[in-house]
């Protein structure tokens, strides 16, 4: 190989690895994904931890990004040095030198590595080749500035809105505000201030979890609770910062995660602990979970037991919880256009067990980032959706993520109100706007059609988090944790086509989802 050829091969290698390898790693690293999102990530993290290196964030992405650049540097150096030495040997066979070609190799390595780093930055930070979905616009627009996650207009009449309705949370006996704070995206001092403002306006229930904002939610809520703990109903989960506990987790593990939550929340007790994101009856019936709850209750650390679910098995899980009789509260997906069976399950839980019902996923996909052509109505969408949920008298409260100050005014403006004719018309138009893209969270009608066992509903839910909630970090993390993902769809004939009862074109959505949510 001639030096000229070696140089261009080095540049091609730099482009391939810099863009495709290091760029992808940089993108996911900057979003602060767990090490499990990367190949051999758990092993890399364990090795770093074993070395005693105190690094506050997951390291696997950094390792893969740097490794890619090192591969470019070493390969480029070797290719150019070898080409120069071969050329010199042809010109003067008797000449030998260890340093022959080293200067040219070093220069080539420097140029190639710089190019690779530039392409990595272009992809990871600027979103080149990724429809502009890089970290820089995400950091500045989603986390650092005004983006379309709240409604574009902010009428004066919303400002100062307060809770106008309170309902009994089933057999707990607590009177809670009809709209309550979801802590999924609450973090930092801003999050604490938003929650304090909601409390000042009459909200008296807040839902959090260790895996919300990597424990940041619990910590921010702890600050907001100071001086008013006895006035607020506090809910958290049987959960770790990196995921949910399985049905076989020990009593000790169940107790430990709750006690860790108590330390972060700076309180002696929580009012409610949920079996979180429950998708199987085994978790509802987990003997270790129930024993841990009983012990925690005896110790005065928890008061009531609940479960949350928005999965294909939601109906089955909810019915099992009703039959079980030990659950005081259930938090489940409920919004306009949802299965009629959901209202029946809610009604049965109230009649038979007097369970408190907290409705989540109330904005039906919350297309904050995808309301093109819907702007003229979008100022009232959240309020119409919340009023629809609360029109069911069996619902104790609607939980919704508060992460902007405007949300306090915007959402509480719907408190105590019934949906009007214009609200219902608005919701109908919203349904027409999202036809063919929205995956009902607990349907699962398509799952048996997939020969590869891909969890279609989970994949499309993670895509919704990425595109519509604007929560890229959570979407990528959850997708990375799937045992089987949509990669299998790339070469599939699409037997799932036509299996969706509401007309989602599953093959197209799945292929696009894999491109959106995975390292390529």
N, C-alpha and C positions, 0 to 999 in steps of 0.2 A: 504494500500500500504506500502510495506517495504522500508526502507531507500535506499537500493541498487536499487530497482526498481525506486524510486523517482529520484535518481541520473541520471539513464539512460534516463528516460522520460524527465528530464530537459535538458540533452544533445541533445536529439532528437528535442525538442522544439527549442533549441538554433540554431541547424542546419537549421531547417525549416524557422524560422523567420530571423535569421541572414543572410542566403543566399538569401532566396526568397523575404524578405521584406526590411530589412535594406540595404542589398547589392544592390538591384535594386534602392532604393532611393538614396544611395550614388553615384551610377553610374550617375544617371541623375542630381543629385545636383552638382557634380564636373564639369559637362559640363555647368553648370550655366543656366539651363532651367528655364523658367518662372514658377511661382507658378501654372499656369493653367495646367501644365503637370501632376499634382498630384491630387489625390482624395481630394475634398474639398479645393483645393489649393487657390482659390480666397477668400474663407471665412477665411482661415488661414492667408493669406497675409493681408486681411482687418483688422483682429483682431490685428495683430502685428503692423500695421500702426496706428491703433487707440490707442495703448499703447504708441505711440511716440518713439518706438525703432528705432533708426537710424542704419539700417543694409543695406549696399549698394546693396545686392543681394537678389533674391527671397528666402524666408524662408521656404516655404512649404516642400521642400525636406529634409531640415535639421530637421524639426519637425517630419516628418514621420520616418526618420532614427533613431532619438533619441527615439521616441515613441516605435519603434520596440525593441530596446535594453532595454527599461524600462519594456516592457511586459515580456521579457525574465527574467530580474532580479526579478521582483515581483512574477512571476509565479514559478520560480525555488525556491525562498525563501519560498514561501507558501507551495509548494509541499513537500520539504524536512522537513520543520518545522512540518508540519502536520504528516508526516510519522514517525518522531522521537517521537513526543508526543504520537502518537498511540502506538508505540512500548513500550514506558515507562509506559503508562497506563496499558498495558497488564501485564507487569512485576510487577508493584506496583500500583494497582488501587487507592490507597489513596494519591498518590503523585501528586501535582499540582504546576505548576510554570509558570509564565508568560514568563520566559526566556527559558523554555524547548524547545530545538531544534533550538534556535535562532542562536547559533554558527554554527551548521551544515548547517542551512538554509543560513546563510550569506556566508559561504564558497562555498556552491553549487551555490548560485547566482553569486558569483565572478567568479567561473570557467565557468559557463554557459554563462554569459555575455561576458567574455573575448573570449570564443569560438565563440559566435555570432558576436562579433566585428571583429574577425579575418576572419571569413567567409565573412562578409560584405566587408571587405577590399579586400579579394581575388577576390570577384566577381566585386566590383565596381572599384578597382584600377588595378587589374591584369587581369581581364576578365575571371576568372575561370568559366567554364560552359557557356561562352558567346563567344566562338571561339577567345579568346584572346582580345576581344574588351573592354578593360578596360580603365580607365582614364590615368593610368600611361604610357602605351605605346602610347596612343593618345597624351598626353602632350609632351612626349619626341620625338616622331617620326613625328607626324603631325604638331605640333605647334613649337617644339623646335629643330628640326634637319632636315636633308635632307631625305625626303621621296619621293616616286615616284609620285609626283604631277606635276613635270616638266620633261622634257625629260632627259633621263639618260646621253646622250652625250651633250657636249656644244662646238661645233666646233668654232674655232677661227674666221671663216668667219662671224659668227653671231654677234660677238662683235662690238659694236659701231653702230649697225643698227639704221637707222633713217627713219622717215616717207618719203615715196617716192611718195605718191599720196594724193591729196585733192579733195573733191567732195562737191557740193553744197547741203546743207541740205534743199532741197525743197524751199518752199516759204519764209522760214526765211531769205534766202539770204546769210547765213553764209557758208564760205568755211571751212569745217572741215576735219581733217585727216581721211583717210579711215579706220584706226584702232584706236579705242578709248578705254579709260580706264573705265572698269567696277569696281565700288567701293564696290561690295558686300562683299569682304573679306579684304578690306583695313582698317587698324586700327593701332594706335600707331605711334611712330616715324619712324619705319621701313616702314609702309605704306606711310607715308608722303614722305619719301626719294624715294620710288619707284615711286610715282606719280610725284615728282619733276624731276626725271630722265626721265620719259616719256615725260614730258613737254619740257625738254631740248632737247629731240630727235625729237621734232616736233609735238607731240600729242597736240591738242588744244580743246579737248572735254572730259569731265569727267561726269560719271553718278553715282549718289549716292542716298541714301534714309535714312530716320530716322530709319528704321528697319534693316539696314545693320550694323552688328556688334553692335547692341544696341546703336545707335547714334555714335559709334566710327568711322565709315566711314566718316560721315560729319565732325567730329572734325579733323580727320587726313587730310582730303582734305582741310579744312580751313587753316591748317598750310602750305600745299603745294602751296596754291593759293597766299600767301603773295607776293606782288610786281608784280603780273602778272594777276590780276583778269580781267582786260579789254581785255586780250589776249586769255582768255579761255571761251569756251561755257560751262556753268554749268547747269546740269539737276538734279532735285530732284523730290519728289513725294508728292501727297496728302496722307500722311501716318503718323501714330504714331509709336513710338519705339516698340509697341507691336502689330501692325497690321494695316490693311487698313481701310479706312473709307467707310462705306456703302452708298448706294444711298440716304438714308434719313438723313444722317448726316447734321447738320445745316450749314448755311453760316458761322456762327461764328466759328464752329469747323474746317471747311475747311481753313478759314483764319488763325486760331490759329496755326495749324500744320505747315503751310508754314512760318509763322512768327517765330515759334520756330526753324525751320530749318535755317532761315536767321541768327538767333543769334548764332547757333552752327557753321555755315559756316563763320561767321564774315564778312558778306557782306550785302549790302543794297538791293540786288536783285538777283534773279536767272534768267537765260535765258529761262529755260523751266521747267514746272511742269507737271508731268504725273498723270493721273488717273491710279493708280498702280495696276498691276496684275488684270486687268479688265476681268471678266468672265461673265458679264451679260449686256444686252443692257441698263437696267435701270441705271447702273452706267455711261454709256456713255451719257445718256440723263438727268442725275441728274440736276434738276433746281438749287438746292442749290450750287452744285459744279460750275456750269457755272456762277452763280451770284457772287460767291466768287472769281472766276478767274477774272471776269470783274472788280471787286472792287480792287483786288490786282494789276491788270494791270494799272488801273487808278492812283493808288498810286505809281506806278513805282517799284513795288516789284517783278513782273514777266513780262516776255515779250511774251512767246509763250506757247501754250497748247498742250499736247500730251497724249497718253495713251500707256500702256504696257500690253501685254497679251501673255500667252502661255498655253491656256486652251482649252477644247473641243469646246467651243463656239467662238474660235478665229475668224473664218471666219465670223460668224454672227456679232460679236462685231466690227470687222474691217469694214464690209460693212455698219453697222450703223454709224460708225465714218465718213466714206466717205460721206454718205448721209447727216449727220449732218452739215458738212462743216466748223465746228469751230476748228477742230483739225489740228494743223500745222505739227505735227510729230507723227509717230507711231513706237513703239519699239516692235518687235514681234519675236517669235522663227522662225529661218530660217537657215537650214543647208542642207548639201548634203543628198539626199535620202528622202527629205521631200515631202509632197503632191505637185503635180503639181499645184493645185489650189492656193497655196501660192504665186507662182510667178505671177499668174493672178491677185490676190488681190493687190499685190505690184504694178504691172503695172497700174491697174485701179486707185489706189490712187495717183499715179504720174500724170496720164493723166487728171483725173477729178478735183483733188484738189491741185496738185503740193505739196503733203505732203513729208516731209523728212522721210526717212526710215532708222531706226537703227536696224540692225539684231542682235538678242541675241540668246543664246543657240547654238552658232555657232560650238561648238565641238561635237555636237550630243551625249550627255551623258558623254563626257569627261572622259573616263575610265582610269583616271590617276592611279588608284589603281588596275586595273583589266586587264592589258595588257600582261598577261602571254602568251607566244607563239607569241607575236607581237613585241618583243623587237627589232628585227633586223630592223624594219621599223619605230619604234615609234619616232625616232628623228625628223621626218618630218611631223608627223600627224597633229599637230596644224597648221602648215604653209599650208599644203595642204587643210585643212578644211577652213581656212580663205580665201585662194585664190579662192576656189570654191564659197564661199558666195559673194565675191567681183567681181566675173565674171559676176554677174547680174548688169548691168549698172544702174538699177533703185534703187539699194541699195546705200544709202548715206555713210554708215559706218558699220563696224562690231564691236560690243562691246564685250569685253572679260575681265574676272577678272584677274587683275594683282596683285599678292600677293607674288611674289618672284622677286628678282632683275633680274634673268635670263630671266623672262618673257619679259622684255623690249627688250632685244636683240632677243629673240626667236620669239616673235610675230611680231615685226616691220620688221623682215627679210622678211616677206610675203607682206609688204606694196608695192603697185604699181605693183605687179606681177600677171600674169595670170597663172592658173593651167596648168601644163605640163602633158604629157601623163603618166609619172611616178606618178605624184600627183593623177591623176584620178584612176590609178591602185591601188594605196595605199588606197584610200577611198573605193574602191570596196572591197578590202580585209578586211578592217575594218568592213564594213557591214556584211561580212560573219562571222567575228569573234563574232559579237554581236547578230547574228540571234537568235531569240527565247527569248531574254531578254530585248531588248530595246523597251520602250513604247513611240510611237510618241506623243509629248506633246499636240497636239490639235486634236487628232483623235476622241476619244469618241465612236467609233463604238460598243464597248462592253457594254456600260453603261446600255442599255435597257435589257440586258440579265440577270442582277442581280436582283433577287426578293427582296433582302434586301436593295437595293438602295445604295450599297457601291460605293464610288467614286473611282473606280478601277484606273483610270488614275492618280489621286492625290496620291494614296497609292504607286504606282510604281514610280512616280516621286520622292517622298520622299525617297524611297529606293535607287534610283539613287544618290540622294544627299549624302546618308550615305555611300554607297559602292564605288561609282565611283568618286565623287567629294572629298570624305574624309571629308565632312562637317557634322559630326555626330550631332553637336549641333542643327543646323538648321533643319536637317531631323527629329530628335526626337521632336523638338518643333512644327513643322508643323503637324506631325502625331498626336501628342497629341491634337491638336486643331480641328481634324476632328469630326464632329457630329456622323458619322457612320464610323467605321474602319473595318479592315479585320478580326476582331475576329469572325465575323459571318461566315467566310469562313471555319473555323475548322470543322464544322459539316455539311457543305453544299455538295450537290451532284455534284456541279460544272456545272450548266447550262451555264456558261460563256465559257466553253471549246469550242474552235472552232470559237468563235465570233471575234477573233482578225484577221484583214486582213493581218497582216504580220507574223502570226504564233506564237505569244507569248503564252506559256502554262500558261494561267492566274491562274487556281486554285493552281498550285504549287508555282508560284511566289507570290501569295497573302498570302498563308499560311506562307511561309518563311518570307514575309515582316512583318507580325504581330509579329512573334517571334523576329525579328531583332529590331523592332521599338517601342515596348511597354514594360511597366512594367509587369512582369508575376507574 
